[in-house]
């Protein structure tokens, strides 16, 4: 069973929805995005969706579009997404 399977099973047993936070890596900066994700974990989210900045976020809302555009303009790369996942997973 994966960690997500365990999470959803636990939430179902507790008769509640899972609280999942989202933040794209690199917004407003790499370090601040990792700090924000860690703050979500410390604040009690059940999971963090680590966002990958990409060049065509048309299906996302305007707030995410602005965030991923800023992350890309700041030079965020996919390798940093994996670094962020490792950093947040180590504290979860």
N, CA, C and O atoms as CSV, one atom per row, in Angstrom:
chain,resi,resn,atom,element,x,y,z
A,1,UNK,N,N,0.845,-1.171,0.000
A,1,UNK,CA,C,0.000,0.000,0.000
A,1,UNK,C,C,0.900,1.248,0.000
A,1,UNK,O,O,1.855,1.330,0.772
A,2,UNK,N,N,0.589,2.204,-0.863
A,2,UNK,CA,C,1.380,3.426,-0.943
A,2,UNK,C,C,1.009,4.392,0.180
A,2,UNK,O,O,0.002,4.210,0.866
A,3,UNK,N,N,1.831,5.413,0.356
A,3,UNK,CA,C,1.544,6.423,1.384
A,3,UNK,C,C,0.227,7.139,1.088
A,3,UNK,O,O,-0.512,7.489,2.008
A,4,UNK,N,N,-0.063,7.354,-0.187
A,4,UNK,CA,C,-1.334,7.997,-0.530
A,4,UNK,C,C,-2.511,7.076,-0.240
A,4,UNK,O,O,-3.545,7.526,0.254
A,5,UNK,N,N,-2.362,5.786,-0.543
A,5,UNK,CA,C,-3.421,4.828,-0.202
A,5,UNK,C,C,-3.685,4.850,1.297
A,5,UNK,O,O,-4.836,4.864,1.734
A,6,UNK,N,N,-2.615,4.854,2.077
A,6,UNK,CA,C,-2.755,4.889,3.534
A,6,UNK,C,C,-3.435,6.174,3.991
A,6,UNK,O,O,-4.289,6.150,4.878
A,7,UNK,N,N,-3.053,7.302,3.379
A,7,UNK,CA,C,-3.660,8.577,3.725
A,7,UNK,C,C,-5.158,8.558,3.460
A,7,UNK,O,O,-5.948,8.924,4.330
A,8,UNK,N,N,-5.557,8.131,2.257
A,8,UNK,CA,C,-6.977,8.154,1.912
A,8,UNK,C,C,-7.774,7.146,2.737
A,8,UNK,O,O,-8.927,7.403,3.082
A,9,UNK,N,N,-7.178,6.020,3.049
A,9,UNK,CA,C,-7.846,5.045,3.921
A,9,UNK,C,C,-8.054,5.640,5.305
A,9,UNK,O,O,-9.132,5.505,5.884
A,10,UNK,N,N,-7.022,6.301,5.843
A,10,UNK,CA,C,-7.127,6.924,7.168
A,10,UNK,C,C,-8.212,8.009,7.167
A,10,UNK,O,O,-9.022,8.080,8.091
A,11,UNK,N,N,-8.224,8.845,6.138
A,11,UNK,CA,C,-9.232,9.903,6.064
A,11,UNK,C,C,-10.638,9.317,5.956
A,11,UNK,O,O,-11.578,9.821,6.570
A,12,UNK,N,N,-10.772,8.259,5.178
A,12,UNK,CA,C,-12.079,7.618,5.044
A,12,UNK,C,C,-12.519,7.035,6.386
A,12,UNK,O,O,-13.686,7.153,6.760
A,13,UNK,N,N,-11.595,6.411,7.107
A,13,UNK,CA,C,-11.907,5.850,8.418
A,13,UNK,C,C,-12.326,6.957,9.387
A,13,UNK,O,O,-13.211,6.758,10.219
A,14,UNK,N,N,-11.687,8.121,9.273
A,14,UNK,CA,C,-11.999,9.267,10.132
A,14,UNK,C,C,-13.184,10.076,9.601
A,14,UNK,O,O,-13.554,11.097,10.181
A,15,UNK,N,N,-13.782,9.612,8.489
A,15,UNK,CA,C,-14.945,10.256,7.885
A,15,UNK,C,C,-14.699,11.735,7.579
A,15,UNK,O,O,-15.498,12.605,7.928
A,16,UNK,N,N,-13.560,11.990,6.911
A,16,UNK,CA,C,-13.219,13.366,6.563
A,16,UNK,C,C,-12.488,13.395,5.229
A,16,UNK,O,O,-11.972,12.383,4.755
A,17,UNK,N,N,-12.461,14.564,4.648
A,17,UNK,CA,C,-11.705,14.767,3.419
A,17,UNK,C,C,-10.235,14.994,3.762
A,17,UNK,O,O,-9.911,15.450,4.859
A,18,UNK,N,N,-9.372,14.683,2.846
A,18,UNK,CA,C,-7.940,14.962,3.013
A,18,UNK,C,C,-7.698,16.432,2.674
A,18,UNK,O,O,-8.258,16.960,1.713
A,19,UNK,N,N,-6.863,17.075,3.469
A,19,UNK,CA,C,-6.463,18.452,3.186
A,19,UNK,C,C,-5.144,18.398,2.426
A,19,UNK,O,O,-4.120,17.988,2.973
A,20,UNK,N,N,-5.175,18.813,1.162
A,20,UNK,CA,C,-3.999,18.745,0.303
A,20,UNK,C,C,-3.620,20.155,-0.126
A,20,UNK,O,O,-4.410,20.852,-0.763
A,21,UNK,N,N,-2.405,20.574,0.226
A,21,UNK,CA,C,-1.904,21.883,-0.160
A,21,UNK,C,C,-1.187,21.803,-1.499
A,21,UNK,O,O,-0.717,20.738,-1.900
A,22,UNK,N,N,-1.108,22.936,-2.185
A,22,UNK,CA,C,-0.452,22.987,-3.485
A,22,UNK,C,C,0.413,24.231,-3.558
A,22,UNK,O,O,-0.002,25.308,-3.129
A,23,UNK,N,N,1.609,24.089,-4.097
A,23,UNK,CA,C,2.476,25.232,-4.355
A,23,UNK,C,C,3.447,24.857,-5.462
A,23,UNK,O,O,4.095,23.813,-5.392
A,24,UNK,N,N,3.555,25.696,-6.481
A,24,UNK,CA,C,4.529,25.399,-7.524
A,24,UNK,C,C,5.944,25.696,-7.040
A,24,UNK,O,O,6.183,26.717,-6.395
A,25,UNK,N,N,6.863,24.819,-7.346
A,25,UNK,CA,C,8.270,25.028,-6.992
A,25,UNK,C,C,8.768,26.283,-7.706
A,25,UNK,O,O,8.510,26.486,-8.893
A,26,UNK,N,N,9.483,27.112,-6.962
A,26,UNK,CA,C,10.062,28.310,-7.551
A,26,UNK,C,C,9.246,29.565,-7.344
A,26,UNK,O,O,9.659,30.643,-7.770
A,27,UNK,N,N,8.090,29.452,-6.695
A,27,UNK,CA,C,7.285,30.643,-6.433
A,27,UNK,C,C,7.140,30.859,-4.945
A,27,UNK,O,O,6.684,29.954,-4.247
A,28,UNK,N,N,7.504,32.007,-4.434
A,28,UNK,CA,C,8.058,33.157,-5.141
A,28,UNK,C,C,9.545,32.999,-5.454
A,28,UNK,O,O,10.088,33.733,-6.279
A,29,UNK,N,N,10.201,32.045,-4.799
A,29,UNK,CA,C,11.579,31.652,-5.107
A,29,UNK,C,C,11.686,30.181,-4.739
A,29,UNK,O,O,10.786,29.630,-4.104
A,30,UNK,N,N,12.782,29.542,-5.133
A,30,UNK,CA,C,12.931,28.128,-4.778
A,30,UNK,C,C,12.901,27.946,-3.260
A,30,UNK,O,O,12.120,27.148,-2.742
A,31,UNK,N,N,13.750,28.684,-2.555
A,31,UNK,CA,C,13.824,28.524,-1.098
A,31,UNK,C,C,12.493,28.838,-0.427
A,31,UNK,O,O,12.079,28.131,0.493
A,32,UNK,N,N,11.822,29.892,-0.879
A,32,UNK,CA,C,10.537,30.250,-0.277
A,32,UNK,C,C,9.458,29.224,-0.589
A,32,UNK,O,O,8.575,28.992,0.236
A,33,UNK,N,N,9.513,28.608,-1.757
A,33,UNK,CA,C,8.511,27.589,-2.082
A,33,UNK,C,C,8.697,26.352,-1.200
A,33,UNK,O,O,7.718,25.776,-0.725
A,34,UNK,N,N,9.936,25.947,-0.983
A,34,UNK,CA,C,10.179,24.802,-0.090
A,34,UNK,C,C,9.758,25.170,1.337
A,34,UNK,O,O,9.133,24.363,2.025
A,35,UNK,N,N,10.094,26.372,1.780
A,35,UNK,CA,C,9.683,26.816,3.123
A,35,UNK,C,C,8.162,26.837,3.239
A,35,UNK,O,O,7.613,26.464,4.276
A,36,UNK,N,N,7.479,27.269,2.183
A,36,UNK,CA,C,6.019,27.284,2.200
A,36,UNK,C,C,5.430,25.881,2.286
A,36,UNK,O,O,4.454,25.653,3.000
A,37,UNK,N,N,6.027,24.949,1.557
A,37,UNK,CA,C,5.550,23.563,1.613
A,37,UNK,C,C,5.785,22.970,2.995
A,37,UNK,O,O,4.929,22.263,3.527
A,38,UNK,N,N,6.946,23.258,3.575
A,38,UNK,CA,C,7.222,22.769,4.928
A,38,UNK,C,C,6.261,23.394,5.931
A,38,UNK,O,O,5.837,22.726,6.874
A,39,UNK,N,N,5.912,24.657,5.745
A,39,UNK,CA,C,4.937,25.312,6.621
A,39,UNK,C,C,3.570,24.635,6.515
A,39,UNK,O,O,2.856,24.499,7.508
A,40,UNK,N,N,3.216,24.214,5.300
A,40,UNK,CA,C,1.958,23.488,5.132
A,40,UNK,C,C,1.975,22.189,5.930
A,40,UNK,O,O,1.006,21.852,6.610
A,41,UNK,N,N,3.094,21.462,5.836
A,41,UNK,CA,C,3.220,20.198,6.571
A,41,UNK,C,C,3.119,20.467,8.073
A,41,UNK,O,O,2.380,19.785,8.784
A,42,UNK,N,N,3.863,21.460,8.547
A,42,UNK,CA,C,3.835,21.792,9.973
A,42,UNK,C,C,2.453,22.287,10.402
A,42,UNK,O,O,2.060,22.117,11.556
A,43,UNK,N,N,1.717,22.900,9.466
A,43,UNK,CA,C,0.382,23.400,9.762
A,43,UNK,C,C,-0.698,22.337,9.732
A,43,UNK,O,O,-1.843,22.611,10.091
A,44,UNK,N,N,-0.351,21.116,9.306
A,44,UNK,CA,C,-1.300,20.019,9.404
A,44,UNK,C,C,-1.917,19.507,8.121
A,44,UNK,O,O,-2.859,18.717,8.177
A,45,UNK,N,N,-1.417,19.932,6.945
A,45,UNK,CA,C,-1.991,19.345,5.731
A,45,UNK,C,C,-1.706,17.848,5.713
A,45,UNK,O,O,-0.727,17.378,6.291
A,46,UNK,N,N,-2.563,17.128,5.053
A,46,UNK,CA,C,-2.372,15.683,4.932
A,46,UNK,C,C,-1.356,15.346,3.853
A,46,UNK,O,O,-0.659,14.336,3.946
A,47,UNK,N,N,-1.270,16.186,2.833
A,47,UNK,CA,C,-0.335,15.949,1.728
A,47,UNK,C,C,-0.042,17.288,1.062
A,47,UNK,O,O,-0.814,18.240,1.172
A,48,UNK,N,N,1.080,17.335,0.377
A,48,UNK,CA,C,1.453,18.517,-0.400
A,48,UNK,C,C,1.596,18.093,-1.853
A,48,UNK,O,O,2.326,17.156,-2.178
A,49,UNK,N,N,0.886,18.801,-2.717
A,49,UNK,CA,C,1.064,18.599,-4.149
A,49,UNK,C,C,2.151,19.573,-4.590
A,49,UNK,O,O,1.957,20.788,-4.560
A,50,UNK,N,N,3.280,19.035,-4.993
A,50,UNK,CA,C,4.420,19.845,-5.407
A,50,UNK,C,C,4.245,20.168,-6.884
A,50,UNK,O,O,4.293,19.280,-7.736
A,51,UNK,N,N,4.042,21.448,-7.176
A,51,UNK,CA,C,3.743,21.861,-8.540
A,51,UNK,C,C,4.976,21.975,-9.406
A,51,UNK,O,O,6.006,22.501,-8.984
A,52,UNK,N,N,4.859,21.475,-10.625
A,52,UNK,CA,C,5.918,21.588,-11.618
A,52,UNK,C,C,5.581,22.787,-12.510
A,52,UNK,O,O,4.570,22.757,-13.212
A,53,UNK,N,N,6.405,23.838,-12.499
A,53,UNK,CA,C,6.128,24.970,-13.383
A,53,UNK,C,C,6.245,24.548,-14.847
A,53,UNK,O,O,7.186,23.850,-15.227
A,54,UNK,N,N,5.298,24.970,-15.651
A,54,UNK,CA,C,5.332,24.624,-17.066
A,54,UNK,C,C,4.838,25.809,-17.882
A,54,UNK,O,O,4.210,26.722,-17.346
A,55,UNK,N,N,5.114,25.791,-19.145
A,55,UNK,CA,C,4.917,26.973,-19.980
A,55,UNK,C,C,3.496,27.191,-20.471
A,55,UNK,O,O,3.216,28.252,-21.030
A,56,UNK,N,N,2.590,26.248,-20.291
A,56,UNK,CA,C,1.233,26.418,-20.798
A,56,UNK,C,C,0.200,26.014,-19.746
A,56,UNK,O,O,-0.477,24.997,-19.903
A,57,UNK,N,N,0.075,26.798,-18.680
A,57,UNK,CA,C,-0.862,26.438,-17.615
A,57,UNK,C,C,-2.287,26.904,-17.910
A,57,UNK,O,O,-2.977,27.373,-17.005
A,58,UNK,N,N,-2.736,26.785,-19.145
A,58,UNK,CA,C,-4.037,27.281,-19.558
A,58,UNK,C,C,-5.208,26.678,-18.800
A,58,UNK,O,O,-6.225,27.346,-18.613
A,59,UNK,N,N,-5.091,25.434,-18.360
A,59,UNK,CA,C,-6.219,24.824,-17.656
A,59,UNK,C,C,-6.241,25.214,-16.176
A,59,UNK,O,O,-7.222,24.941,-15.484
A,60,UNK,N,N,-5.184,25.843,-15.687
A,60,UNK,CA,C,-5.148,26.301,-14.303
A,60,UNK,C,C,-5.738,27.698,-14.221
A,60,UNK,O,O,-5.834,28.408,-15.222
A,61,UNK,N,N,-6.127,28.076,-13.027
A,61,UNK,CA,C,-6.692,29.403,-12.825
A,61,UNK,C,C,-5.625,30.483,-12.912
A,61,UNK,O,O,-4.435,30.180,-13.011
A,62,UNK,N,N,-6.047,31.735,-12.876
A,62,UNK,CA,C,-5.126,32.855,-13.057
A,62,UNK,C,C,-4.059,32.959,-11.967
A,62,UNK,O,O,-2.945,33.401,-12.246
A,63,UNK,N,N,-4.371,32.566,-10.748
A,63,UNK,CA,C,-3.378,32.655,-9.681
A,63,UNK,C,C,-2.225,31.693,-9.937
A,63,UNK,O,O,-1.060,32.064,-9.795
A,64,UNK,N,N,-2.546,30.468,-10.311
A,64,UNK,CA,C,-1.500,29.486,-10.607
A,64,UNK,C,C,-0.750,29.890,-11.868
A,64,UNK,O,O,0.463,29.695,-11.942
A,65,UNK,N,N,-1.427,30.440,-12.847
A,65,UNK,CA,C,-0.756,30.896,-14.069
A,65,UNK,C,C,0.302,31.942,-13.753
A,65,UNK,O,O,1.410,31.887,-14.286
A,66,UNK,N,N,-0.030,32.889,-12.894
A,66,UNK,CA,C,0.929,33.931,-12.509
A,66,UNK,C,C,2.097,33.319,-11.741
A,66,UNK,O,O,3.251,33.683,-11.967
A,67,UNK,N,N,1.797,32.387,-10.830
A,67,UNK,CA,C,2.847,31.773,-10.007
A,67,UNK,C,C,3.828,30.961,-10.849
A,67,UNK,O,O,5.040,31.082,-10.675
A,68,UNK,N,N,3.314,30.137,-11.756
A,68,UNK,CA,C,4.233,29.314,-12.549
A,68,UNK,C,C,5.015,30.171,-13.541
A,68,UNK,O,O,6.170,29.869,-13.843
A,69,UNK,N,N,4.402,31.227,-14.046
A,69,UNK,CA,C,5.130,32.126,-14.926
A,69,UNK,C,C,6.291,32.779,-14.172
A,69,UNK,O,O,7.405,32.862,-14.689
A,70,UNK,N,N,6.025,33.235,-12.962
A,70,UNK,CA,C,7.086,33.846,-12.143
A,70,UNK,C,C,8.183,32.835,-11.830
A,70,UNK,O,O,9.365,33.176,-11.862
A,71,UNK,N,N,7.804,31.598,-11.527
A,71,UNK,CA,C,8.794,30.556,-11.229
A,71,UNK,C,C,9.682,30.284,-12.439
A,71,UNK,O,O,10.899,30.156,-12.308
A,72,UNK,N,N,9.073,30.197,-13.608
A,72,UNK,CA,C,9.854,29.948,-14.824
A,72,UNK,C,C,10.768,31.127,-15.154
A,72,UNK,O,O,11.919,30.932,-15.542
A,73,UNK,N,N,10.261,32.336,-15.001
A,73,UNK,CA,C,11.073,33.527,-15.272
A,73,UNK,C,C,12.257,33.621,-14.300
A,73,UNK,O,O,13.298,34.192,-14.625
A,74,UNK,N,N,12.078,33.049,-13.101
A,74,UNK,CA,C,13.162,33.049,-12.113
A,74,UNK,C,C,14.175,31.943,-12.381
A,74,UNK,O,O,15.197,31.858,-11.700
A,75,UNK,N,N,13.894,31.086,-13.380
A,75,UNK,CA,C,14.862,30.055,-13.752
A,75,UNK,C,C,14.626,28.691,-13.129
A,75,UNK,O,O,15.517,27.842,-13.158
A,76,UNK,N,N,13.449,28.461,-12.569
A,76,UNK,CA,C,13.152,27.157,-11.958
A,76,UNK,C,C,13.210,26.060,-13.014
A,76,UNK,O,O,12.690,26.214,-14.120
A,77,UNK,N,N,13.852,24.947,-12.652
A,77,UNK,CA,C,14.003,23.807,-13.558
A,77,UNK,C,C,13.446,22.545,-12.901
A,77,UNK,O,O,13.262,22.496,-11.685
A,78,UNK,N,N,13.184,21.546,-13.705
A,78,UNK,CA,C,12.593,20.295,-13.219
A,78,UNK,C,C,13.463,19.655,-12.135
A,78,UNK,O,O,12.929,19.084,-11.184
A,79,UNK,N,N,14.771,19.736,-12.258
A,79,UNK,CA,C,15.652,19.150,-11.237
A,79,UNK,C,C,15.349,19.732,-9.861
A,79,UNK,O,O,15.440,19.028,-8.855
A,80,UNK,N,N,14.991,21.007,-9.811
A,80,UNK,CA,C,14.658,21.623,-8.529
A,80,UNK,C,C,13.353,21.073,-7.956
A,80,UNK,O,O,13.172,21.050,-6.738
A,81,UNK,N,N,12.455,20.637,-8.814
A,81,UNK,CA,C,11.212,20.029,-8.344
A,81,UNK,C,C,11.537,18.763,-7.562
A,81,UNK,O,O,10.970,18.527,-6.495
A,82,UNK,N,N,12.449,17.947,-8.091
A,82,UNK,CA,C,12.829,16.724,-7.385
A,82,UNK,C,C,13.543,17.045,-6.076
A,82,UNK,O,O,13.357,16.350,-5.078
A,83,UNK,N,N,14.354,18.092,-6.081
A,83,UNK,CA,C,15.002,18.531,-4.840
A,83,UNK,C,C,13.954,18.932,-3.809
A,83,UNK,O,O,14.073,18.587,-2.633
A,84,UNK,N,N,12.927,19.659,-4.244
A,84,UNK,CA,C,11.876,20.096,-3.330
A,84,UNK,C,C,11.099,18.903,-2.776
A,84,UNK,O,O,10.775,18.866,-1.589
A,85,UNK,N,N,10.805,17.936,-3.634
A,85,UNK,CA,C,10.096,16.733,-3.169
A,85,UNK,C,C,10.903,16.021,-2.090
A,85,UNK,O,O,10.356,15.599,-1.072
A,86,UNK,N,N,12.210,15.891,-2.321
A,86,UNK,CA,C,13.060,15.241,-1.306
A,86,UNK,C,C,13.066,16.038,-0.002
A,86,UNK,O,O,12.986,15.454,1.079
A,87,UNK,N,N,13.161,17.352,-0.092
A,87,UNK,CA,C,13.211,18.199,1.116
A,87,UNK,C,C,11.914,18.106,1.909
A,87,UNK,O,O,11.945,17.997,3.135
A,88,UNK,N,N,10.779,18.148,1.225
A,88,UNK,CA,C,9.498,18.104,1.914
A,88,UNK,C,C,9.239,16.688,2.443
A,88,UNK,O,O,8.755,16.527,3.563
A,89,UNK,N,N,9.554,15.678,1.657
A,89,UNK,CA,C,9.338,14.284,2.100
A,89,UNK,C,C,10.137,13.946,3.338
A,89,UNK,O,O,9.689,13.158,4.171
A,90,UNK,N,N,11.314,14.531,3.469
A,90,UNK,CA,C,12.144,14.261,4.636
A,90,UNK,C,C,11.503,14.778,5.925
A,90,UNK,O,O,11.832,14.306,7.014
A,91,UNK,N,N,10.596,15.742,5.807
A,91,UNK,CA,C,9.948,16.320,6.988
A,91,UNK,C,C,8.518,15.836,7.180
A,91,UNK,O,O,7.853,16.225,8.141
A,92,UNK,N,N,8.049,15.002,6.286
A,92,UNK,CA,C,6.658,14.554,6.375
A,92,UNK,C,C,6.531,13.296,7.205
A,92,UNK,O,O,5.427,12.781,7.383
